[in-house]
Amino acid sequence: MPFTATGDQVDVRPPTEADTTAYREAVTRSSKRLSRFAMPDPENLPAVVAAQSPTYRTFMIWARDPGGDQNRAGLVGRVNVSNVVRGAFGSATIGYDAYDPYAGRGLFSEGLALALELAFADAPLGMGLHRVEANIQPTNTRSAGLVRSLGFVHEGFSRGFLHLPGVDGRRDWRDHDRYAMLATDWPAMPYRQQSGRRLAVVVRASPVWDPAGLAPLLAAELGVPLYTAGPELTLPVLFELLRVSPVGGVVECRTSGAELRIGLARARFDPAVVPVLDPVEDVTRSAVTRAALEAIAAFAATT
């Protein structure tokens, strides 16, 4: 059946009106915990059922062995796949809730993995998506740990992303971290690291070091370390630090010619790709931004 899946411990299927009572009870039971980061509504399942469409799908997760008379319904949680955009994007956003008494027992994790399987599966059995994104408040470490355990990678940070409750107990515009999974990566290794792009920029040093000069401002703009040659940081040590840096860095030195090319090559960079910039007096923010964008473009062209 379309949008259904069976695992070792759970079944996953679309919602129906018949789920209303079990849903109301599960959300009510879990509302205190969920309200730290969301706005649980025990009465909204009919609206959720009515909203099902090619751009919004909900997957209900049910325990195959509910256990215990009072928990006989066995609703483990739900996963929403929303904001579906087709065409060249082929992407969507996921949101989810795990319900008591099943939260923390591994059932929801299995159900979320099955829901992702359906999100990536070709139509008509699945949604045929290329990319799924989860946006999570930085303080919601439990949720972030869940998606990392499924192989999601951290892609970025969004300021004031959603108007939601937080750990302070009030609603506000909350920052979120972005985690994503691609169909081409699924199924993924748990807690896998994203292989980020390393980049390097060389800025020719001025006679007097300036903390507001191009090199330190460029390093801050790119979010990479600054390596400045000097009495305590000789060139061999500088290029060794650049070599072991997982993100690269901005190198500020007076070296040029063969010595610079050898140093960059030893640091695992192609000297022909690395931008070499002259120092700038009274550097402006626009000049720093232009230099950063040119460095990013130079390395993007090599992948």
VEXKELO-450603 format. One line per field, with one value per residue (C-alpha): residue number from 1; residue in one letter; x, y, z. Coordinates in pm, 1 decimal, m for minus. Layout:
vofi	(NUM, ...)
kolfi	(A, ...)
xx	(X, ...)
yy	(Y, ...)
zz	(Z, ...)
This chain:
vofi	(1, 2, 3, 4, 5, 6, 7, 8, 9, 10, 11, 12, 13, 14, 15, 16, 17, 18, 19, 20, 21, 22, 23, 24, 25, 26, 27, 28, 29, 30, 31, 32, 33, 34, 35, 36, 37, 38, 39, 40, 41, 42, 43, 44, 45, 46, 47, 48, 49, 50, 51, 52, 53, 54, 55, 56, 57, 58, 59, 60, 61, 62, 63, 64, 65, 66, 67, 68, 69, 70, 71, 72, 73, 74, 75, 76, 77, 78, 79, 80, 81, 82, 83, 84, 85, 86, 87, 88, 89, 90, 91, 92, 93, 94, 95, 96, 97, 98, 99, 100, 101, 102, 103, 104, 105, 106, 107, 108, 109, 110, 111, 112, 113, 114, 115, 116, 117, 118, 119, 120, 121, 122, 123, 124, 125, 126, 127, 128, 129, 130, 131, 132, 133, 134, 135, 136, 137, 138, 139, 140, 141, 142, 143, 144, 145, 146, 147, 148, 149, 150, 151, 152, 153, 154, 155, 156, 157, 158, 159, 160, 161, 162, 163, 164, 165, 166, 167, 168, 169, 170, 171, 172, 173, 174, 175, 176, 177, 178, 179, 180, 181, 182, 183, 184, 185, 186, 187, 188, 189, 190, 191, 192, 193, 194, 195, 196, 197, 198, 199, 200, 201, 202, 203, 204, 205, 206, 207, 208, 209, 210, 211, 212, 213, 214, 215, 216, 217, 218, 219, 220, 221, 222, 223, 224, 225, 226, 227, 228, 229, 230, 231, 232, 233, 234, 235, 236, 237, 238, 239, 240, 241, 242, 243, 244, 245, 246, 247, 248, 249, 250, 251, 252, 253, 254, 255, 256, 257, 258, 259, 260, 261, 262, 263, 264, 265, 266, 267, 268, 269, 270, 271, 272, 273, 274, 275, 276, 277, 278, 279, 280, 281, 282, 283, 284, 285, 286, 287, 288, 289, 290, 291, 292, 293, 294, 295, 296, 297, 298, 299, 300, 301, 302, 303)
kolfi	(M, P, F, T, A, T, G, D, Q, V, D, V, R, P, P, T, E, A, D, T, T, A, Y, R, E, A, V, T, R, S, S, K, R, L, S, R, F, A, M, P, D, P, E, N, L, P, A, V, V, A, A, Q, S, P, T, Y, R, T, F, M, I, W, A, R, D, P, G, G, D, Q, N, R, A, G, L, V, G, R, V, N, V, S, N, V, V, R, G, A, F, G, S, A, T, I, G, Y, D, A, Y, D, P, Y, A, G, R, G, L, F, S, E, G, L, A, L, A, L, E, L, A, F, A, D, A, P, L, G, M, G, L, H, R, V, E, A, N, I, Q, P, T, N, T, R, S, A, G, L, V, R, S, L, G, F, V, H, E, G, F, S, R, G, F, L, H, L, P, G, V, D, G, R, R, D, W, R, D, H, D, R, Y, A, M, L, A, T, D, W, P, A, M, P, Y, R, Q, Q, S, G, R, R, L, A, V, V, V, R, A, S, P, V, W, D, P, A, G, L, A, P, L, L, A, A, E, L, G, V, P, L, Y, T, A, G, P, E, L, T, L, P, V, L, F, E, L, L, R, V, S, P, V, G, G, V, V, E, C, R, T, S, G, A, E, L, R, I, G, L, A, R, A, R, F, D, P, A, V, V, P, V, L, D, P, V, E, D, V, T, R, S, A, V, T, R, A, A, L, E, A, I, A, A, F, A, A, T, T)
xx	(0.0, 122.6, 285.2, 288.6, 580.6, 641.6, 944.4, 1052.8, 874.7, 643.2, 405.9, 388.7, 81.5, m111.8, m355.1, m728.9, m1027.1, m1034.9, m706.6, m863.3, m915.2, m574.7, m411.0, m593.0, m489.0, m126.3, m78.0, m247.3, m26.9, 286.8, 192.5, 408.6, 723.8, 635.8, 544.2, 909.7, 971.8, 633.4, 264.7, 87.3, m282.5, m469.1, m768.8, m606.5, m596.5, m909.1, m740.2, m422.0, m618.3, m796.3, m465.4, m304.7, m184.3, 116.5, 281.3, 198.0, 210.7, 176.4, 302.0, 160.4, 389.2, 220.7, 378.9, 330.3, 317.5, 164.1, 183.6, m20.3, m396.4, m398.3, m161.2, m336.9, m373.4, 6.3, 54.6, 430.8, 443.5, 385.7, 608.2, 504.3, 666.6, 569.9, 672.5, 726.9, 871.3, 910.7, 1102.9, 1472.1, 1441.2, 1277.2, 1292.4, 1079.2, 1089.1, 1017.4, 873.6, 786.1, 656.9, 725.1, 456.3, 469.8, 511.5, 716.1, 956.8, 1314.6, 1263.0, 1388.5, 1047.7, 1016.2, 1365.8, 1269.6, 945.4, 1121.9, 1363.9, 1067.9, 903.0, 1224.7, 1226.6, 878.8, 980.8, 1263.9, 1084.4, 958.1, 590.6, 331.1, 454.2, 653.0, 706.7, 1010.9, 1198.8, 1567.1, 1630.1, 1471.6, 1556.9, 1499.0, 1516.6, 1586.6, 1640.5, 2001.9, 1879.9, 1674.3, 1968.3, 1749.0, 1591.1, 1924.5, 2078.0, 1794.1, 1849.9, 2227.8, 2179.7, 2004.4, 2291.4, 2162.9, 2441.3, 2447.7, 2431.0, 2382.9, 2218.0, 1902.0, 1840.2, 1486.8, 1358.4, 1028.4, 799.3, 789.9, 824.2, 1171.6, 1340.7, 1251.9, 883.7, 762.1, 706.1, 955.8, 1138.0, 1375.6, 1710.5, 1737.1, 2011.4, 1955.2, 2014.1, 1960.1, 1951.3, 1976.3, 1813.0, 2154.5, 2292.5, 2007.0, 2036.3, 2323.8, 2577.8, 2480.2, 2647.4, 2832.7, 3040.8, 2980.2, 3285.2, 3313.9, 3512.0, 3855.8, 3971.9, 4272.9, 4352.3, 4691.9, 4714.3, 5051.0, 5147.7, 5185.7, 5499.1, 5287.5, 5017.9, 4668.9, 4394.2, 4142.9, 4329.2, 4213.9, 4349.3, 4177.3, 3851.4, 3857.3, 3917.1, 3621.0, 3400.3, 3492.1, 3475.0, 3824.8, 4144.4, 4393.3, 4761.4, 4999.3, 5370.3, 5601.6, 5880.6, 5666.1, 5504.0, 5760.7, 5655.4, 5703.4, 5486.5, 5229.5, 5183.8, 5174.7, 4886.9, 4713.3, 4770.2, 4601.4, 4312.6, 3988.5, 3855.8, 4173.6, 4245.7, 4367.8, 4747.9, 4909.5, 5276.7, 5536.8, 5648.9, 5601.2, 5712.4, 5843.1, 5839.9, 5469.6, 5380.5, 5570.8, 5406.2, 5055.0, 5120.1, 5243.3, 4923.6, 4725.2, 4614.5, 4661.0, 4869.2, 4704.5, 4363.5, 4448.1, 4381.1, 4678.1, 4569.2, 4759.5, 4704.1, 4448.1, 4461.4, 4138.4, 3968.8, 3591.8, 3328.7, 3239.5, 3602.6, 3614.0, 3287.9, 3407.6, 3731.5, 3544.3, 3300.9, 3584.9, 3763.7, 3449.0, 3392.3, 3753.4, 3723.1, 3369.1, 3494.3, 3733.2, 3463.8)
yy	(0.0, 356.9, 534.2, 227.7, 33.2, m242.8, m277.1, m509.6, m313.4, m66.3, m13.8, 314.7, 435.7, 754.5, 895.8, 827.6, 964.9, 635.8, 738.9, 1043.0, 894.7, 727.5, 1047.4, 1266.2, 1041.2, 1012.3, 1387.0, 1469.6, 1217.6, 1370.3, 1739.0, 1852.5, 1713.1, 1820.6, 2176.7, 2260.7, 2297.1, 2264.4, 2345.8, 2011.6, 2006.9, 1688.9, 1789.0, 1863.8, 1519.0, 1578.0, 1887.3, 1685.8, 1413.4, 1672.5, 1841.2, 1530.4, 1613.4, 1574.9, 1863.9, 1746.2, 1389.2, 1253.0, 913.2, 760.2, 518.9, 231.4, m25.0, m378.0, m499.5, m212.3, m391.4, m303.4, m258.4, 119.1, 164.1, m84.5, 171.4, 178.9, 515.8, 575.0, 907.1, 1089.9, 1234.1, 1522.5, 1572.3, 1924.2, 2214.4, 1970.7, 2143.0, 1943.6, 2020.5, 2096.7, 2119.5, 1786.2, 1864.2, 1884.1, 1956.6, 1701.5, 1755.2, 1488.7, 1404.5, 1093.1, 998.8, 859.0, 586.4, 485.9, 781.6, 675.4, 305.0, 297.6, 245.6, 601.4, 593.7, 287.0, 454.4, 771.9, 564.7, 391.1, 728.6, 849.7, 533.1, 627.6, 989.6, 878.1, 583.6, 635.0, 708.3, 569.1, 382.1, 677.5, 1049.8, 1037.8, 1317.6, 1402.4, 1587.3, 1604.0, 1875.6, 1882.8, 2216.4, 2180.1, 2429.1, 2409.0, 2338.6, 2039.0, 1802.2, 1492.3, 1563.7, 1658.2, 1338.2, 1138.9, 1270.7, 1239.8, 876.4, 824.1, 984.0, 1339.2, 1593.8, 1946.2, 2195.5, 2533.3, 2770.9, 2979.4, 3284.1, 3351.5, 3066.0, 2967.2, 3124.1, 2844.9, 2771.4, 2714.4, 2607.4, 2944.9, 2848.4, 3120.8, 3159.5, 3359.1, 3358.0, 3068.6, 3000.7, 2656.4, 2426.3, 2266.0, 1894.3, 1719.7, 1381.3, 1309.3, 1018.0, 933.3, 896.7, 687.8, 461.4, 639.3, 546.2, 665.4, 986.1, 1025.3, 1336.4, 1565.1, 1596.0, 1973.9, 2161.4, 2282.5, 2616.7, 2842.0, 3204.7, 3372.3, 3739.3, 3906.8, 4047.7, 4420.1, 4542.4, 4598.4, 4346.7, 4498.6, 4318.3, 4499.2, 4411.0, 4201.0, 3866.6, 3851.7, 3992.7, 3746.7, 3452.7, 3562.0, 3599.6, 3252.2, 3094.0, 2943.7, 2983.8, 3262.4, 3163.4, 3459.1, 3400.3, 3547.5, 3471.6, 3220.8, 3072.1, 2988.7, 2904.2, 2526.1, 2526.9, 2755.3, 2526.1, 2220.2, 2378.4, 2447.9, 2087.1, 1936.9, 2185.5, 2013.8, 2341.7, 2509.3, 2869.4, 3214.5, 3239.3, 3577.1, 3580.8, 3757.5, 3446.0, 3427.8, 3221.3, 2868.5, 2865.8, 2953.5, 2695.1, 2421.1, 2513.9, 2506.1, 2175.6, 2023.1, 2152.0, 1951.5, 2249.9, 2311.7, 2632.6, 2720.1, 2738.2, 2923.7, 3301.4, 3522.3, 3871.3, 4192.4, 4371.2, 4652.1, 4971.3, 5079.1, 4758.8, 4780.6, 4519.0, 4502.6, 4425.1, 4145.9, 3999.5, 4009.9, 3835.3, 3566.7, 3503.2, 3478.2, 3224.0, 3015.2, 3028.2, 2927.6, 2608.1, 2533.0, 2522.1, 2240.6, 1996.9)
zz	(0.0, m68.6, 226.7, 451.4, 596.8, 849.9, 1075.9, 1351.1, 1623.5, 1448.2, 1156.7, 969.2, 778.4, 694.6, 954.2, 948.1, 1138.0, 1330.2, 1497.2, 1665.2, 2011.8, 2030.7, 1904.2, 2156.7, 2442.7, 2327.6, 2277.5, 2606.9, 2787.3, 2630.0, 2620.7, 2914.2, 2753.5, 2398.7, 2497.7, 2568.1, 2194.5, 2021.3, 2053.8, 2096.6, 2009.0, 2106.9, 1892.6, 1556.1, 1395.6, 1181.4, 1035.6, 974.9, 792.5, 578.7, 490.7, 336.3, m14.8, m245.6, m57.5, 296.8, 423.6, 775.0, 888.9, 1206.6, 1393.0, 1575.0, 1806.2, 1676.2, 2037.5, 2239.2, 2573.9, 2881.4, 2885.5, 2924.0, 2626.7, 2399.8, 2115.8, 2079.9, 1908.1, 1920.3, 1734.1, 1410.6, 1138.0, 914.0, 573.3, 468.3, 246.8, m40.0, m345.9, m666.4, m983.5, m951.1, m571.1, m485.3, m115.8, 197.8, 569.9, 841.0, 1186.8, 1439.3, 1787.1, 1994.0, 2245.3, 2596.9, 2714.9, 2406.3, 2388.4, 2451.4, 2380.6, 2022.0, 1861.8, 1738.1, 1587.8, 1385.8, 1279.8, 1170.8, 961.9, 793.7, 727.9, 563.5, 353.1, 231.0, 171.2, m58.2, m223.6, m577.9, m640.4, m607.7, m298.4, m166.5, m216.2, m444.9, m265.3, m312.0, 14.0, 359.3, 610.7, 987.8, 1171.0, 1542.7, 1824.4, 1949.9, 2303.7, 2186.5, 2209.7, 2228.4, 1890.1, 1733.3, 1865.1, 1709.1, 1355.8, 1391.3, 1492.8, 1158.0, 965.0, 913.7, 876.3, 1013.4, 727.6, 888.6, 1132.8, 1084.3, 1303.6, 1430.1, 1217.0, 1383.7, 1644.6, 1903.7, 2275.0, 2415.6, 2736.4, 2892.3, 2880.0, 2644.4, 2272.9, 2071.7, 1737.8, 1787.2, 1621.6, 1463.5, 1340.1, 999.9, 950.2, 617.2, 450.0, 76.8, m100.3, m246.1, 108.2, 244.7, 435.9, 606.4, 870.9, 1220.3, 1335.4, 1005.6, 954.6, 661.5, 441.0, 431.1, 170.2, 278.8, 148.8, 185.5, 111.6, 129.0, 225.8, 184.1, 523.6, 588.9, 772.0, 1085.3, 1181.4, 1194.6, 1391.5, 1169.1, 851.0, 559.6, 685.4, 1029.2, 890.9, 601.7, 836.4, 1048.6, 739.2, 613.8, 958.7, 931.8, 1139.6, 1079.9, 1057.4, 1074.6, 1021.3, 1281.6, 1527.4, 1716.4, 1406.7, 1144.5, 790.4, 826.3, 1140.5, 974.9, 676.3, 902.4, 1097.5, 768.1, 659.6, 965.1, 972.4, 864.8, 722.9, 594.7, 685.4, 593.8, 576.3, 635.3, 538.2, 325.3, 146.5, m228.8, m523.5, m485.6, m104.3, m99.8, m363.5, m178.6, 151.5, 4.5, m169.7, 157.0, 320.6, 61.6, m148.3, m518.6, m534.4, m865.8, m694.6, m372.3, m404.3, m312.4, m205.7, m139.4, 193.4, 192.9, 395.5, 563.5, 452.3, 405.9, 481.1, 113.0, 23.7, 282.5, 153.2, m207.7, m115.0, 78.6, m206.3, m457.2, m235.2, m200.7, m576.4, m648.5, m444.6, m557.9, m915.3, m825.1, m700.7)
